[in-house]
């Protein structure tokens, strides 16, 4: 765990160890200084809608563990006064004498678009764009419009939280959005496209976390646009929805919401347009070698990056981590996979896994693997590095897994028994970090009874795992 921001908690969820990297991330020079200020890192979490914070009625670790289908994030107020967004990952560990420990990893969110101005330290504030010359403007008072009725019961079921907690989160979001109006208007006055898109991206992320689909759909319209008027219209529509939510949840907004409405000026010939021509390319299967050369990579290096992207998509699709899929869109664009990036953006908005299946098929074709669920020796090596257990134990577990998969394939079971068995094996595959197998078992569960194609893929996957285990053993010997 060297170099990672990690914290260890005991079975009572009391902090018992913290890494030097974590102290550095939080801005503290020593553990003593940290403990003189707070007893737990959660005391540094800012209370923001849709983010993990130091809850009053239950422990934040319990919240994350019971709501495992959501990508958990927190905003940390560091010692130096800056605000840092982090992803939270919690891994329960079985200790001796039946005790359970919790290993918490904090990963700073370095994805550029995820940072709203409030989350960037003063020293990192980007330079403001040149103030345009004289501009005509008007102000628009936002009016409430009709939207589909808020379904608290459905949202609470999806988030695995009580309706009261969901309602509190939504109320916080309404107030938070209203408080952002001055910041929005400042960006509109300066025609600061980057700041506006950062604000929209942040609001959209929280909306997605709270399953507020109308807000997500409205804000998603900003993708790919650099037009100030289009962004203004999107924000006007979003705040109409905020007024609707305020009415639905009983939130009293003190003042009318008034948005600045700039009239866009012609772009000066001296101003460079905001564009990324390389990222706009759409690559076709026969142009992989050309793309690798243009990126300055060997064909093998490009294939390795491609494999990494595929594995990340598979594992996040299996977990329904739609926010993470959106994050991977930037990765795809950097490989000139514009069409794939579009699918990843769309699935994060509509939360419909069907949208990304074509993306996976296209990528597997590029990787030249007809069956996306095959397991290779390299997959086993990567998995062993991740799980960090004894090699002999690792192989023994894999051999048992092969037997169980064959049992699942050969014995005719009732639906309930089959699904129970498949879910158990999926859990084991997750713990062994075999993403291909996780996705396959997820397909078996969601598409029962199996058709010939899926049954054939299961057979091929089992055979590939057997071969990979033998090759892995031979390489060790």
VENVEN-V712361 format. One record per pair of residues at least 12 apart in sequence whose C-alpha atoms are under 10 Angstrom apart, sorted by the first residue. I is the first residue (numbers start at 1). GAP is how many residues later the second one is. D is the distance in Angstrom with one decimal. If there is no record, write none. Layout:
I&GAP&D, I&GAP&D
This chain:
1&18&8.6, 1&20&9.9, 1&104&9.6, 2&17&8.1, 2&18&8.9, 2&19&8.2, 3&16&8.2, 3&17&8.0, 3&18&5.9, 3&19&8.9, 4&15&7.5, 4&16&8.6, 4&17&5.9, 4&18&7.3, 4&21&9.9, 4&101&7.4, 4&102&8.0, 4&103&8.2, 5&13&8.1, 5&14&6.2, 5&15&7.6, 5&16&5.0, 5&17&4.2, 5&18&8.0, 5&19&8.6, 5&20&7.3, 5&21&9.6, 5&99&8.4, 5&100&5.8, 5&101&5.4, 5&102&6.9, 5&103&9.0, 6&12&6.2, 6&13&5.7, 6&14&8.7, 6&15&7.6, 6&16&6.1, 6&17&9.5, 6&82&9.9, 6&83&9.5, 6&84&9.7, 6&97&6.9, 6&98&5.5, 6&99&4.5, 6&100&6.3, 6&101&9.0, 7&12&6.4, 7&13&9.8, 7&14&9.9, 7&15&7.5, 7&16&9.8, 7&33&9.8, 7&34&8.8, 7&83&9.6, 7&95&8.3, 7&96&6.0, 7&97&5.1, 7&98&6.6, 7&99&8.3, 8&82&9.7, 8&83&9.8, 8&84&9.9, 8&85&9.8, 8&93&7.1, 8&94&5.8, 8&95&4.8, 8&96&6.3, 8&97&9.0, 9&31&9.9, 9&52&9.6, 9&83&9.4, 9&84&9.9, 9&91&9.0, 9&92&5.7, 9&93&5.0, 9&94&6.5, 9&95&7.8, 10&82&9.9, 10&83&9.6, 10&85&9.7, 10&89&8.1, 10&90&6.8, 10&91&4.7, 10&92&6.4, 10&93&9.0, 11&81&9.3, 11&82&9.5, 11&83&9.7, 11&84&9.4, 11&87&9.7, 11&88&6.1, 11&89&4.9, 11&90&5.2, 11&91&7.3, 12&87&9.6, 12&88&8.7, 12&89&8.5, 12&90&9.5, 13&27&9.9, 13&46&8.2, 13&47&9.5, 13&48&7.6, 13&49&9.1, 13&87&9.4, 13&88&7.8, 13&89&7.3, 14&25&8.8, 14&26&7.9, 14&87&9.6, 14&88&9.4, 15&24&7.7, 15&25&6.4, 15&26&8.6, 15&87&9.3, 15&88&10.0, 16&24&9.8, 16&85&9.8, 17&14&9.2, 17&86&9.6, 18&13&7.8, 18&23&9.7, 18&85&9.9, 18&86&9.5, 19&12&9.1, 21&85&9.9, 22&19&9.6, 22&83&9.0, 22&84&7.8, 22&85&9.8, 23&18&9.9, 23&55&9.8, 23&56&9.9, 24&54&9.7, 24&55&9.9, 25&51&9.6, 25&53&7.7, 25&54&9.4, 25&59&8.9, 25&81&9.2, 25&82&9.7, 25&83&8.7, 26&15&8.7, 26&18&8.8, 26&50&7.8, 26&51&7.8, 26&52&4.9, 26&53&6.2, 26&54&8.4, 26&55&10.0, 26&56&9.6, 26&57&9.8, 26&58&8.8, 27&50&9.5, 27&51&5.8, 27&52&5.0, 27&53&6.3, 27&54&9.1, 27&55&9.5, 28&50&8.4, 28&51&6.6, 28&52&8.8, 29&50&9.9, 34&45&9.3, 37&42&9.5, 40&14&9.4, 41&12&9.9, 41&13&9.1, 41&35&8.6, 41&36&10.0, 42&12&5.3, 42&13&8.9, 42&17&9.6, 42&18&7.7, 42&19&9.5, 42&32&8.9, 42&33&9.8, 42&34&8.3, 43&12&9.7, 43&33&8.9, 43&34&9.1, 44&30&9.4, 44&31&8.2, 44&32&5.4, 44&33&5.4, 44&34&7.2, 44&35&9.0, 44&39&9.8, 45&28&9.8, 45&29&6.2, 45&30&5.5, 45&31&4.7, 45&32&6.4, 45&33&9.2, 45&38&9.5, 45&39&9.5, 45&40&9.5, 46&28&7.3, 46&29&5.5, 46&30&6.0, 46&31&6.6, 46&37&8.7, 46&38&9.8, 46&39&9.9, 47&27&8.6, 47&28&7.9, 47&29&9.5, 47&125&9.0, 48&26&8.3, 48&27&7.6, 48&121&8.6, 48&124&7.4, 48&125&7.7, 48&128&7.7, 48&158&9.2, 49&119&8.9, 49&120&5.6, 49&121&7.1, 49&122&8.3, 49&123&5.4, 49&124&4.9, 49&125&8.7, 49&126&9.1, 49&127&7.2, 49&128&9.5, 49&154&9.6, 49&157&6.7, 49&158&9.0, 49&160&9.1, 49&161&8.5, 50&22&8.8, 50&23&8.2, 50&24&8.8, 50&116&9.5, 50&119&6.5, 50&120&8.3, 50&122&8.7, 50&123&7.6, 50&153&9.8, 50&155&8.4, 50&156&5.2, 50&157&7.8, 50&158&8.8, 50&159&5.9, 50&160&6.3, 50&161&10.0, 51&20&9.8, 51&21&7.0, 51&22&5.5, 51&23&5.1, 51&24&7.1, 51&34&9.5, 51&35&9.9, 51&36&9.9, 51&118&9.1, 51&155&7.8, 51&158&8.5, 51&159&9.9, 52&12&8.1, 52&20&6.7, 52&21&6.1, 52&22&5.1, 52&23&7.9, 52&35&9.9, 52&36&8.9, 53&20&9.2, 53&21&6.7, 53&22&8.1, 53&23&9.2, 57&108&9.8, 61&27&9.8, 61&28&9.8, 61&29&7.6, 61&41&8.5, 61&43&8.9, 62&28&9.9, 63&97&9.3, 63&98&8.6, 64&24&8.4, 64&25&8.4, 64&26&7.6, 65&24&9.3, 65&25&7.3, 65&26&8.8, 65&27&9.0, 66&93&9.0, 66&94&7.1, 66&95&8.6, 67&91&9.0, 67&92&6.2, 67&93&5.9, 67&94&7.7, 68&21&9.7, 68&22&9.5, 68&91&8.8, 68&92&9.0, 68&251&8.5, 68&252&9.9, 68&253&9.5, 69&89&8.7, 69&90&7.8, 69&91&9.2, 69&247&9.7, 69&249&9.7, 69&250&6.0, 69&251&6.3, 69&252&6.5, 69&253&9.4, 70&88&9.5, 70&89&7.6, 70&90&9.9, 70&138&9.9, 70&139&7.3, 70&140&9.9, 70&249&8.4, 70&250&7.8, 70&251&6.2, 70&252&8.3, 70&253&8.4, 70&254&9.6, 71&16&7.4, 71&17&7.7, 71&18&8.5, 71&138&8.2, 71&245&9.7, 71&248&9.5, 71&249&9.3, 71&250&6.2, 71&251&8.3, 71&252&6.9, 71&253&7.3, 72&14&8.5, 72&15&5.9, 72&16&5.4, 72&17&7.5, 72&18&9.7, 72&137&8.9, 72&251&9.9, 73&12&6.9, 73&13&5.5, 73&14&4.5, 73&15&5.7, 73&16&9.0, 73&33&9.0, 73&34&9.2, 73&35&9.5, 73&36&8.9, 73&136&9.9, 74&12&5.5, 74&13&6.6, 74&14&7.3, 74&32&9.1, 74&34&9.7, 74&35&9.9, 75&12&9.1, 75&33&9.8, 75&44&7.8, 76&32&9.9, 76&43&9.1, 77&42&9.4, 78&43&9.9, 80&41&9.0, 81&40&7.7, 81&41&9.1, 82&36&8.9, 82&37&7.3, 82&38&6.7, 82&39&4.6, 82&40&7.4, 82&41&9.2, 82&42&9.8, 83&32&10.0, 83&34&9.8, 83&35&7.3, 83&36&4.9, 83&37&6.2, 83&38&6.4, 83&39&9.7, 84&24&7.1, 84&25&8.0, 84&26&9.8, 84&31&8.8, 84&34&9.4, 84&35&5.9, 84&36&7.1, 84&37&8.2, 85&21&9.5, 85&22&8.6, 85&23&6.0, 85&24&5.7, 85&25&8.6, 85&29&8.5, 85&30&7.7, 85&31&9.7, 85&34&6.9, 85&35&9.1, 86&19&9.4, 86&20&5.9, 86&21&5.2, 86&22&4.3, 86&23&5.2, 86&24&8.8, 87&18&8.1, 87&19&5.8, 87&20&5.0, 87&21&6.3, 87&22&6.5, 88&16&7.0, 88&17&5.9, 88&18&5.1, 88&19&6.6, 88&20&9.1, 89&14&8.2, 89&15&5.7, 89&16&5.2, 89&17&6.7, 89&18&8.2, 90&12&6.5, 90&13&5.7, 90&14&4.6, 90&15&6.5, 90&16&9.1, 91&12&5.1, 91&13&6.5, 91&14&8.4, 92&12&8.8, 111&216&7.3, 111&217&9.6, 111&219&8.5, 112&86&8.8, 112&215&9.9, 112&218&9.7, 113&81&8.9, 113&82&9.7, 113&84&7.7, 113&85&5.8, 113&86&9.2, 113&87&9.6, 113&88&6.8, 113&89&8.4, 113&214&9.2, 113&217&9.7, 114&83&9.6, 114&84&6.7, 114&85&8.9, 114&86&9.7, 114&87&6.5, 114&88&6.3, 114&89&10.0, 114&91&8.4, 114&213&9.0, 115&80&9.4, 115&82&9.9, 115&83&6.2, 115&84&8.2, 115&86&8.3, 115&87&7.2, 116&78&9.7, 116&79&7.3, 116&80&8.9, 116&81&8.6, 116&82&4.9, 116&83&5.4, 116&84&8.5, 116&85&7.8, 116&86&6.1, 116&87&9.1, 117&66&9.0, 117&77&9.8, 117&78&6.9, 117&79&9.5, 117&81&7.2, 117&82&7.5, 117&85&9.7, 118&62&9.9, 118&65&9.5, 118&80&9.9, 118&81&9.1, 119&83&9.9, 126&68&9.4, 126&69&9.3, 128&59&9.6, 128&62&8.2, 128&63&9.8, 128&64&7.3, 128&66&9.5, 128&67&9.2, 129&61&7.4, 129&62&7.9, 129&63&6.3, 129&64&8.8, 129&65&9.2, 129&142&9.9, 130&60&8.0, 130&61&9.1, 130&62&8.9, 130&141&9.3, 131&58&8.8, 131&59&5.9, 131&60&7.8, 131&61&9.0, 132&57&9.4, 132&58&7.4, 132&59&7.9, 132&132&9.3, 132&133&7.4, 132&134&9.5, 132&135&9.1, 132&136&9.0, 133&132&8.2, 134&131&8.8, 135&54&9.4, 135&127&7.4, 135&128&6.6, 135&129&7.8, 135&130&7.1, 136&125&9.0, 136&126&6.7, 136&127&5.8, 136&128&8.6, 136&129&9.0, 137&52&8.7, 137&123&7.3, 137&124&5.7, 137&125&4.6, 137&126&5.7, 137&127&9.1, 138&121&8.7, 138&122&6.3, 138&123&5.1, 138&124&6.6, 138&125&8.3, 139&46&9.8, 139&119&6.4, 139&120&5.7, 139&121&4.7, 139&122&5.4, 139&123&8.4, 140&96&8.3, 140&117&8.4, 140&118&5.5, 140&119&5.3, 140&120&6.5, 140&121&6.6, 141&95&8.9, 141&99&9.8, 141&115&6.9, 141&116&6.0, 141&117&4.4, 141&118&6.5, 141&119&9.0, 142&93&9.8, 142&94&6.6, 142&95&8.3, 142&96&9.6, 142&97&6.8, 142&98&6.0, 142&99&9.7, 142&100&9.8, 142&101&8.3, 142&114&7.4, 142&115&5.6, 142&116&6.0, 142&117&7.3, 143&93&8.9, 143&94&9.2, 143&96&8.2, 143&97&5.7, 143&98&9.1, 143&99&9.8, 143&100&7.4, 143&101&9.0, 143&113&8.8, 143&114&8.3, 143&115&9.4, 144&93&9.2, 144&95&8.1, 144&96&4.7, 144&97&6.7, 144&98&8.0, 144&99&5.2, 144&100&5.6, 144&101&9.2, 144&102&9.5, 144&103&8.8, 145&92&8.6, 145&94&9.5, 145&95&5.8, 145&96&6.7, 145&97&9.5, 145&98&7.9, 145&99&6.5, 146&94&8.6, 146&95&7.9, 146&97&9.8, 146&98&6.9, 147&67&7.6, 147&93&9.4, 147&94&7.2, 147&97&7.2, 147&98&9.0, 148&65&9.7, 148&66&8.0, 148&96&9.7, 149&95&9.2, 149&96&9.1, 149&99&7.9, 150&62&8.3, 150&63&9.9, 150&64&9.9, 150&94&9.5, 150&95&7.8, 150&98&7.1, 150&99&8.8, 151&12&9.8, 151&60&9.9, 151&61&9.5, 152&12&8.9, 152&14&7.2, 152&15&7.3, 152&18&9.8, 152&59&9.8, 153&13&9.2, 154&57&9.2, 155&12&9.6, 155&55&7.4, 155&56&6.3, 155&57&8.4, 156&54&9.2, 156&55&9.4, 158&52&9.4, 158&53&8.2, 159&50&8.6, 159&51&8.0, 159&52&8.4, 166&44&7.7, 167&43&9.8, 167&82&7.2, 168&81&9.0, 169&37&9.9, 169&41&7.7, 170&36&9.7, 170&37&9.0, 170&40&7.2, 170&41&9.9, 170&42&8.9, 170&75&8.2, 170&76&9.0, 170&79&7.9, 170&81&9.7, 171&74&8.2, 171&75&7.4, 171&77&9.7, 171&78&6.6, 171&79&8.2, 171&80&6.5, 171&81&9.8, 172&79&9.2, 173&30&8.8, 173&33&7.8, 173&34&8.3, 173&37&9.0, 173&69&8.8, 173&72&9.5, 173&73&9.7, 174&65&9.4, 174&67&9.6, 174&68&6.0, 174&69&8.1, 174&70&9.7, 174&71&7.0, 174&72&6.4, 174&75&9.1, 174&77&7.6, 174&78&9.6, 174&79&8.7, 175&67&9.0, 175&71&8.5, 175&76&7.8, 175&77&8.8, 175&78&7.4, 175&79&10.0, 176&27&9.4, 177&22&9.9, 177&26&7.6, 177&61&9.6, 177&62&8.1, 177&65&7.5, 178&61&8.2, 178&64&8.0, 178&65&9.2, 178&68&10.0, 178&75&7.5, 178&76&9.4, 178&77&9.2, 178&78&9.5, 178&79&7.4, 179&74&9.7, 179&78&9.9, 180&19&8.6, 180&23&9.8, 181&54&9.9, 181&58&9.2, 181&76&7.4, 181&77&7.9, 181&78&7.3, 181&79&9.6, 182&75&9.8, 182&76&9.3, 182&77&8.6, 182&78&9.6, 183&12&9.2, 183&13&9.0, 183&16&8.7, 184&12&6.8, 184&15&7.5, 184&16&9.3, 184&48&9.5, 184&51&8.7, 184&75&7.8, 184&76&8.4, 185&47&9.7, 185&73&8.6, 185&74&6.0, 185&75&5.5, 185&76&8.5, 185&77&9.7, 186&73&9.8, 186&74&8.4, 187&12&9.4, 187&73&9.3, 188&40&7.7, 188&41&9.4, 188&43&9.0, 188&44&7.5, 188&71&8.4, 188&72&6.3, 188&73&7.2, 188&74&6.7, 188&75&10.0, 189&70&9.9, 189&71&6.8, 189&72&8.1, 189&73&6.6, 189&74&9.8, 190&72&9.0, 191&36&9.4, 191&37&6.5, 191&38&9.5, 191&41&9.9, 191&71&7.7, 191&72&9.5, 191&73&8.1, 191&74&9.5, 192&36&8.4, 193&32&9.4, 193&33&6.6, 193&34&7.9, 193&35&6.8, 193&38&8.4, 193&81&9.3, 194&32&8.7, 194&80&9.4, 196&26&9.7, 196&30&9.9, 196&32&8.9, 196&35&7.6, 196&36&9.0, 196&39&9.3, 197&22&9.5, 197&25&7.4, 197&26&8.6, 197&27&10.0, 197&28&9.2, 197&29&8.8, 197&34&8.0, 199&36&9.9, 200&16&9.8, 200&18&9.9, 200&19&6.3, 200&20&8.6, 200&22&7.8, 200&23&9.7, 200&31&8.8, 200&34&9.0, 200&35&7.9, 200&38&9.5, 201&15&9.7, 201&18&7.6, 201&19&8.4, 201&21&8.7, 201&22&9.2, 202&17&9.8, 203&12&8.5, 203&13&8.4, 203&16&7.9, 203&35&9.6, 204&12&5.4, 204&13&8.6, 204&14&8.7, 204&15&5.9, 204&16&7.3, 204&34&9.9, 204&145&8.9, 205&14&9.6, 205&118&7.4, 205&143&9.5, 205&144&9.6, 207&12&9.2, 208&114&8.7, 208&115&7.8, 208&140&8.2, 208&141&7.6, 208&142&9.5, 208&143&9.0, 209&113&9.5, 209&114&8.3, 211&140&9.6, 212&33&9.7, 213&136&8.0, 213&137&7.8, 213&138&9.2, 214&24&8.6, 214&27&7.7, 215&22&8.9, 215&23&6.2, 215&24&9.1, 215&25&9.8, 215&26&6.9, 215&27&8.4, 215&134&9.9, 216&22&9.1, 216&132&9.2, 216&133&6.2, 216&134&8.3, 217&21&9.5, 217&129&9.9, 217&132&6.4, 217&133&7.6, 218&15&9.8, 218&16&6.4, 218&17&8.4, 218&18&9.9, 218&19&7.1, 218&20&6.3, 218&23&9.1, 218&131&9.7, 219&12&8.9, 219&15&6.4, 219&16&7.6, 219&18&8.8, 219&19&7.0, 219&130&9.3, 220&14&8.9, 220&125&8.8, 220&126&8.6, 220&128&9.5, 220&129&6.8, 220&130&9.7, 221&12&10.0, 221&13&7.1, 221&128&10.0, 222&12&7.1, 222&13&9.4, 223&119&9.9, 223&122&8.7, 224&51&9.8, 226&47&9.1, 226&48&7.5, 226&49&9.1, 227&37&8.0, 228&33&9.2, 228&34&7.7, 228&35&8.2, 228&36&6.3, 228&37&9.4, 229&32&7.8, 229&33&7.2, 229&34&7.1, 229&35&6.6, 232&27&8.3, 232&28&8.3, 232&29&6.7, 232&30&8.1, 232&31&9.9, 233&28&8.7, 235&24&8.4, 236&21&9.5, 236&22&9.0, 236&23&7.2, 236&24&9.6, 236&25&9.3, 239&18&7.7, 239&19&9.4, 239&20&9.2, 240&17&9.1, 242&15&9.8, 243&13&9.6, 243&14&8.7, 278&16&9.6, 278&17&9.6, 278&55&8.4, 278&56&8.0, 278&57&9.3, 278&58&7.1, 278&60&9.8, 279&51&8.9, 279&53&9.0, 279&54&5.2, 279&55&6.1, 279&56&8.0, 279&57&5.8, 279&58&8.1, 279&59&7.0, 279&62&9.9, 280&53&7.4, 280&54&9.5, 280&56&7.2, 280&57&8.6, 280&58&6.2, 280&59&9.4, 281&52&8.1, 281&53&9.7, 281&54&9.2, 281&55&5.4, 281&56&7.2, 281&57&6.0, 281&58&8.8, 282&51&8.7, 282&53&9.4, 282&54&5.9, 282&55&5.6, 282&56&4.8, 282&57&6.1, 282&58&8.7, 282&59&9.6, 283&50&9.8, 283&52&8.5, 283&53&5.8, 283&54&5.6, 283&55&7.2, 283&56&8.0, 283&57&9.5, 283&83&10.0, 284&52&9.4, 284&53&8.4, 284&55&9.6, 284&78&9.1, 284&82&8.5, 285&77&8.1, 285&78&8.6, 285&80&7.3, 285&81&5.4, 285&82&9.1, 285&83&9.5, 286&80&8.3, 287&79&9.5, 288&14&8.2, 288&15&8.8, 288&47&9.4, 288&48&9.3, 288&78&7.5, 288&79&9.7, 289&13&8.4, 289&14&9.7, 291&44&7.6, 291&45&7.2, 291&46&9.8, 292&43&8.2, 292&44&9.5, 294&42&10.0, 295&39&8.8, 295&40&8.0, 295&41&9.2, 302&33&8.0, 302&65&9.9, 303&63&8.5, 303&64&6.7, 303&65&9.9, 304&63&9.3, 305&26&9.2, 305&27&9.6, 305&30&8.2, 306&25&9.5, 306&26&8.5, 306&29&7.9, 306&31&9.8, 306&57&7.6, 306&58&9.1, 306&60&8.3, 306&61&7.3, 307&56&8.7, 307&57&8.7, 307&59&9.7, 307&60&7.2, 308&23&9.9, 309&19&7.5, 309&20&9.6, 309&22&7.3, 309&23&7.3, 309&26&9.6, 309&51&9.9, 309&54&8.9, 310&18&9.9, 310&22&9.7, 310&49&9.4, 310&50&7.0, 310&51&10.0, 310&53&7.0, 310&54&7.7, 310&57&9.2, 310&62&9.2, 310&125&9.6, 310&126&9.4, 311&49&9.9, 311&61&9.9, 311&68&9.7, 311&123&9.2, 311&124&6.3, 311&125&7.3, 311&128&9.7, 312&12&8.9, 312&13&8.3, 312&16&7.9, 312&123&8.2, 313&12&6.4, 313&13&9.8, 313&15&7.5, 313&16&9.8, 313&31&8.8, 313&43&8.8, 313&46&9.5, 313&47&7.9, 313&122&9.3, 313&126&9.9, 314&42&9.9, 314&43&9.8, 314&46&8.1, 314&58&9.5, 314&59&9.8, 314&121&6.4, 314&122&7.0, 314&123&9.6, 314&124&8.2, 314&125&6.1, 314&126&9.4, 315&115&8.7, 315&118&8.9, 315&119&8.8, 315&120&5.4, 315&121&7.8, 315&122&9.6, 315&123&7.2, 315&124&6.8, 316&12&9.8, 316&119&9.2, 316&123&9.3, 317&30&9.7, 317&36&7.1, 317&39&8.5, 317&40&9.5, 317&121&9.9, 317&122&7.7, 317&125&9.5, 318&35&9.3, 318&108&9.8, 318&112&9.7, 318&117&8.5, 318&118&9.7, 318&120&6.9, 318&121&5.5, 318&122&9.0, 318&123&9.2, 318&124&6.4, 318&125&8.8, 319&111&9.9, 319&119&9.3, 319&120&9.1, 319&123&9.2, 320&27&10.0, 320&28&9.6, 320&31&8.2, 320&32&9.3, 320&33&7.9, 321&27&8.4, 321&30&9.2, 322&22&8.4, 322&23&9.0, 322&24&9.6, 322&25&6.7, 322&26&4.6, 322&27&7.9, 322&28&9.0, 322&29&6.4, 322&30&8.9, 322&31&8.7, 323&21&9.4, 323&22&9.1, 323&24&9.0, 323&25&5.7, 323&26&8.7, 323&28&9.3, 324&20&9.2, 324&24&8.1, 325&16&9.3, 325&18&9.3, 325&19&5.6, 325&20&7.4, 325&21&9.4, 325&22&7.5, 325&23&6.4, 325&31&9.2, 326&15&8.1, 326&16&9.2, 326&17&8.9, 326&18&5.3, 326&19&5.0, 326&20&8.0, 326&21&7.5, 326&22&5.4, 326&23&8.4, 327&14&9.5, 327&17&8.2, 327&18&8.3, 327&21&9.0, 328&12&9.7, 328&13&7.6, 328&16&7.1, 328&17&8.7, 329&12&4.3, 329&13&7.2, 329&14&8.2, 329&15&5.5, 329&16&6.3, 329&17&9.8, 329&19&9.9, 330&12&9.9, 330&14&9.3, 330&15&9.4, 332&12&8.8, 337&22&9.5, 337&25&9.9, 337&26&9.0, 339&19&9.9, 339&20&7.7, 339&23&9.5, 340&16&8.0, 340&17&10.0, 340&18&8.4, 340&19&5.2, 340&20&8.2, 340&22&8.0, 340&23&8.1, 341&15&9.6, 341&18&8.4, 342&13&9.6, 342&14&9.2, 342&17&9.0, 343&12&6.0, 343&13&5.4, 343&14&8.7, 343&15&8.2, 343&16&6.5, 343&17&9.7, 344&12&6.3, 344&13&10.0, 344&15&8.0, 360&12&8.2, 370&87&9.8, 371&65&10.0, 371&85&9.6, 371&86&6.6, 371&87&9.6, 371&89&7.9, 371&90&8.1, 372&64&7.1, 372&65&9.6, 372&67&9.2, 372&68&8.6, 372&85&8.6, 372&89&8.9, 373&61&9.9, 373&62&8.6, 373&63&4.8, 373&64&6.2, 373&65&8.9, 373&66&7.5, 373&67&6.1, 373&68&9.6, 373&84&7.1, 373&85&8.0, 373&87&8.2, 373&88&5.8, 373&89&9.4, 373&91&9.0, 373&92&9.9, 374&62&6.8, 374&63&8.0, 374&66&9.4, 374&83&8.3, 374&84&9.0, 374&85&9.8, 374&86&6.9, 374&87&4.8, 374&88&8.1, 374&89&8.5, 374&90&5.7, 374&91&7.4, 374&94&9.6, 375&59&8.1, 375&60&9.2, 375&61&6.8, 375&62&7.7, 375&85&9.3, 375&86&6.5, 375&87&8.4, 375&88&8.8, 375&89&5.5, 375&90&5.4, 375&91&9.0, 375&92&8.8, 375&93&6.8, 375&94&9.5, 376&60&9.9, 376&85&9.7, 376&88&6.8, 376&89&7.0, 376&90&9.6, 376&91&8.1, 376&92&5.3, 376&93&8.6, 376&95&9.1, 376&96&9.2, 377&87&9.2, 377&88&8.4, 377&90&8.3, 377&91&4.8, 377&92&7.1, 377&93&8.9, 377&94&6.7, 377&95&5.9, 377&96&9.6, 377&98&9.5, 378&90&8.4, 378&94&8.7, 379&54&9.0, 379&55&7.2, 379&56&8.8, 379&57&8.9, 379&86&9.7, 379&89&8.6, 380&14&9.3, 380&15&9.3, 380&18&9.4, 380&52&9.1, 380&53&8.8, 380&54&7.6, 380&85&8.9, 380&88&7.5, 380&89&7.8, 380&92&7.6, 381&87&9.9, 381&91&8.0, 382&51&8.4, 382&52&8.9, 383&48&9.4, 383&49&6.3, 383&50&5.2, 383&51&6.4, 383&52&9.0, 384&48&7.7, 384&49&8.2, 384&50&9.6, 385&48&9.6, 386&45&9.6, 386&46&8.2, 386&47&7.1, 387&44&7.5, 387&45&6.3, 387&46&7.1, 388&44&9.7, 389&43&9.8, 391&82&9.6, 391&85&9.3, 392&81&9.3, 394&38&8.4, 395&74&7.1, 395&75&9.5, 395&77&8.7, 395&78&8.1, 396&73&9.8, 397&31&9.3, 397&35&8.9, 398&30&9.8, 398&31&9.2, 398&34&8.7, 398&67&8.3, 398&68&8.7, 398&71&7.6, 399&66&9.0, 399&67&7.8, 399&70&7.8, 399&71&10.0, 401&24&7.6, 401&27&8.2, 401&28&8.4, 401&61&9.3, 401&64&9.4, 401&65&10.0, 402&59&9.7, 402&60&6.4, 402&61&8.8, 402&63&7.4, 402&64&7.1, 402&67&9.8, 403&59&9.2, 403&63&10.0, 404&17&8.8, 404&18&9.4, 404&21&7.8, 405&16&9.3, 405&17&8.5, 405&20&7.8, 405&36&9.7, 405&53&8.5, 405&54&9.0, 405&56&9.6, 405&57&7.0, 406&52&9.1, 406&53&8.2, 406&56&7.4, 406&57&9.8, 407&14&9.6, 408&13&7.3, 408&14&7.4, 408&17&9.4, 408&50&9.8, 409&41&9.9, 409&46&7.7, 409&49&7.7, 409&50&7.8, 409&53&9.6, 415&30&9.7, 415&33&7.7, 415&34&7.9, 418&26&9.5, 418&27&8.5, 418&30&8.8, 418&31&9.5, 419&22&9.6, 419&23&10.0, 419&25&8.3, 419&26&5.9, 419&27&9.1, 419&29&8.2, 419&30&10.0, 420&25&9.0, 421&24&9.6, 422&16&10.0, 422&18&10.0, 422&19&6.3, 422&20&8.1, 422&21&10.0, 422&22&7.4, 422&23&6.6, 423&15&9.6, 423&18&7.5, 423&19&8.0, 423&21&9.4, 423&22&7.3, 424&17&9.7, 425&12&9.1, 425&13&8.4, 425&16&7.6, 425&17&10.0, 426&12&5.4, 426&13&8.3, 426&14&8.6, 426&15&5.7, 426&16&7.1, 426&18&9.9, 426&19&9.4, 427&14&9.5, 429&12&8.8, 436&25&8.8, 437&21&9.1, 437&24&7.7, 437&25&9.2, 437&28&9.4, 440&14&8.6, 440&17&8.2, 440&18&7.4, 440&21&8.5, 441&17&8.6, 444&14&8.7
